[in-house]
Amino acid sequence: MSTFDNPFDPNRNLRDGCACGQHRSAAEHEQATTALRCEPAESEDKRYEGVVASAVMRAMFPQDVARRAFLKSVGASTALAALSQFFPLKTATEIFAQGGAPEKKDLKVGFIPITCATPIIMAAPMGFYSKHGLNVEVVKTAGWAVIRDKTINKEYDAAHMLAPMPIAISLGLGANAIPFAVPAIENINGQGIVLAAKHKDKRDPKDWKGMKFAIPFDYSMHNYLLRYYLAEHGLDPDTDVQLRSVPPPEMVANLRADNIDGFLAPDNICQRAIYDGVGFMHLLSKEIWDGHPCCSFAASREFITTAPNSFAALTRAIVDATAYASKAENRKQIAEAIAPANYINAPVTVLEQVLTGTYADGLGGVKTDAKRVDFDPFPWQSFAVWMLTQMKRWGQIKGDVDYKGVAEQVYLATDTKKLMTDMGLSPPASSYKSFAVMGKNFDPAKPEDYIASFKIRKSS
């Protein structure tokens, strides 16, 4: 049963059964649900109102038979009017939406100016932070190492990070080990391999031997996906090509200056190279792994412990913004909101091409893919296990790895599931799922078997 089912519908069961009516039970429905559904109510206010009204109706009618009989006898409108006379639904809804009072209202959240940070950025100009009682300053930052250091040094309360970064920080890779956590994935898909315009005749990766590629950071999905793609085509990414860490805002300039031959980068960087006429889209990252995570929203365990209500309010704001961004009809409005210089500082045309999925490919064509970038906040712990396999495959971590333990320490699926349920959303029933990368299935229960199955890896 969905928390947002209309409690004044006599045909709905508030306790058992399936919300969509297609399954025999709520458990069966949840098993069939593999992705977050973000459209359970007409509006955010209606969604919260539904949660509160459902709770009140449950309390008034412990037996569903009695509730249904009452609603059939007086009608939903009369029932709602009668309930509103005796219970302050509007006030209760406002209190519920805000949660506990934030320990700290004035917060700083760092971000890199790319469309992956869309929910974090748009939550400021579009009022999602203020809706949850926070005064958040989103701070544009030059590169990922700077984001990491400023967050560790507590200049930022929370930050936009690459999805593997909180895992690396928690394990002490590239920095002192500090427990970090991910309550929400910022975006899925949203990357691409772009080659310099002069390489239009080199579409077979086997011809890329000796070329130089940029990635944004060592601990990034970009690094792991590019390595995966090259290795599947028989190239060793450590010996057959050069991989260089370049901050996303500097990638197009390096491509124009012929310092690199291409990059696997986040958007809007890919589309900006095409817009400037210096590169073309070889492929979208979703063609390697459709539905892969890219960036995350992260905070230190210390911040979460010392300011739990602030952290919860931040997470609610991010989840709210992500739900809004997931809807195609909102994408053009979002492109305008995040385009200004203090945010992404990019032409609205470029951002619209990324967010709507109708884009020039740099080869004279126009392509359409509505899922070029998408937004789904659930932090699947199987994502974290996959990232750990790639860290071990490429020698970033050695020896025995507690895949499940690390995944569940850093990716807060259980907490997020509860928060999303409280918000009236329908998180997946499980925190683990299998998926395929370039047609190869990944079973999160067998990470070592997965690593051993690759011919090209650092340890070989």
Salt bridges, closest charged atoms under 4 A:
GLU28 OE1 - ARG24 NH2 3.01
GLU44 OE1 - ARG47 NH2 2.57
GLU44 OE1 - LYS131 NZ 3.86
ASP64 OD1 - ARG15 NH1 3.23
ASP64 OD1 - ARG67 NE 3.04
ASP64 OD2 - ARG68 NH2 3.84
GLU94 OE2 - LYS90 NZ 2.85
ASP149 OD1 - ARG148 NE 3.00
GLU155 OE1 - LYS150 NZ 2.99
ASP157 OD1 - LYS104 NZ 2.62
ASP238 OD1 - ARG227 NH2 2.94
ASP238 OD2 - LYS458 NZ 3.53
ASP240 OD1 - LYS209 NZ 3.79
ASP258 OD1 - LYS198 NZ 2.74
ASP261 OD1 - HIS199 NE2 2.83
ASP267 OD2 - ARG372 NH2 2.97
ASP276 OD2 - ARG256 NH2 2.99
ASP276 OD1 - ARG272 NE 3.05
GLU302 OE2 - LYS154 NZ 2.73
ASP320 OD1 - ARG47 NH2 2.67
ASP320 OD2 - LYS131 NZ 3.16
ASP320 OD2 - HIS132 NE2 2.70
ASP369 OD2 - LYS286 NZ 3.08
ASP374 OD1 - ARG331 NH2 3.27
ASP374 OD2 - LYS371 NZ 2.90
GLU408 OE2 - LYS404 NZ 3.04
ASP422 OD2 - LYS418 NZ 3.06
GLU448 OE2 - LYS392 NZ 2.81
